[in-house]
Amino acid sequence: MIRYSRENTAERAGVEPDYLIRLVELGILRPDESDRFSPGDVRRVLMARSIEDAGIPLNEVGDAIRRGALSLDFADAAGFERFAGFASETFRQVSERTGIPLELLMVVREAMFIAQPAPDDRLREDEMTIVPFIELQISEGFRPAAIESLLRVLGDSTRRIAEQEAAWWNSEVIEQAGAAGEGPEDVGNVDLTDRIAPLTDQALVAMYHAHQARTWTSNLIERFEALMQNVGIYSRLERLPAMCFLDITGYTRLTQERGDDVAVGLATKVARLVERTSIGYGGKPVKWLGDGVMLYFDDPGPAVRAGTSPLSRGGLLRPDREPHRADRRLCAGRRGARHPGGRRCLERRWDRVRGCGRRGAQGRVRNSAPAAGPPLPR
């Protein structure tokens, strides 16, 4: 069993040894007979720091633990090993050892939405696992700007996943335990955490790999096209893509008259329906903002068909479910297409789809669009 000295524990937790002494005196930490601490104790120190930063006095935390109203024993569970301590090297030292530019290395912490570090701050253990990934890219001549962009996207995407997972866990586990009157020792639900955490990682990696297979294939096909075009075997057909924007007319009014819960429920139904419809026509939602969504299509034709498809087909806007009837407007940009009108505007009942513009070509690997559909509107 791994055990750390008082000094090593403080170093791994990023605190002074006196802070550990205080936690022991308050009953938050309990060293063994030889005054040594476990990896779970390191995580308890990290948790204590976070609790204190949240404005809760540590003496009150210790009092709650002594009375049996609070427990930090869950920190010993394997599922909580992702609460990382600090490594022994600073950002400056790792930069000098690996050749990674110092400014780029510090982006790792920024991408985790943690305050920007100083050059002589120590890296966390989870940050150290990212260092070889960056080091390899630098050695292969990757541009620092491209590496930084990828790191920031990885950080933002995983932040959104973690925040949604936290909301899911809070509603399905923590709140349910409180409603059932379970004791403080069950707040972390150690048994379920240890069983579900590996499966969560497995599901996340599987979904990531599925996206990689699609995007890697797109890159390969574009390269194949270029190679065949260079030797005169194949002539690539250039198509202008389309961007469409959809929002819910009357959403603010609905919020005011029916409340946030009803409005959010409607927006959630619209989101699912829009995603299914756009994917069916070879498009994809690329940005959500409240009740609005921006959609990307590789070809304007399927974009127009998707925009004129009856979004109420799933019963979303049946009168018994949604009293606010609204117009749907579609403006399909046809730049580059062989249609003399250039821009078509249609008005229909249902929601409002506004504006289609142009955007640089992206990968054209996607779910298959319908082979046939209604004729393009004239």
Sequence and secondary structure as in RCSB ss.txt:
>XXXX:A:sequence
MIRYSRENTAERAGVEPDYLIRLVELGILRPDESDRFSPGDVRRVLMARSIEDAGIPLNEVGDAIRRGALSLDFA
DAAGFERFAGFASETFRQVSERTGIPLELLMVVREAMFIAQPAPDDRLREDEMTIVPFIELQISEGFRPAAIESL
LRVLGDSTRRIAEQEAAWWNSEVIEQAGAAGEGPEDVGNVDLTDRIAPLTDQALVAMYHAHQARTWTSNLIERFE
ALMQNVGIYSRLERLPAMCFLDITGYTRLTQERGDDVAVGLATKVARLVERTSIGYGGKPVKWLGDGVMLYFDDP
GPAVRAGTSPLSRGGLLRPDREPHRADRRLCAGRRGARHPGGRRCLERRWDRVRGCGRRGAQGRVRNSAPAAGPP
LPR
>XXXX:A:secstr
   B HHHHHHHHTS HHHHHHHHHHTS    TTS B HHHHHHHHHHHHHHHTT  HHHHHHHHHTTS   GGG
GSGGGGGS  EEEEEHHHHHHHH   HHHHHHHHHHTT     TTSEEEHHHHTTHHHHHHHHHTT  HHHHHHH
HHHHHHHHHHHHHHHHHHHIIIIIHHHHHTT  GGGTT HHHHHHHHHHHHHHHHHHHHHHHHHHHHHHHHHHHH
HHHHHTTS        EEEEEE TTHHHHHHHH HHHHHHHHHHHHHHHHHHHHHTTEEEEEEETTEEEEEESSH
HHHHHHHHS GGGGSTT TTT     EEEEEEE TTSS TTSEEEEEEESSEEEEEE         S   S  S 
   
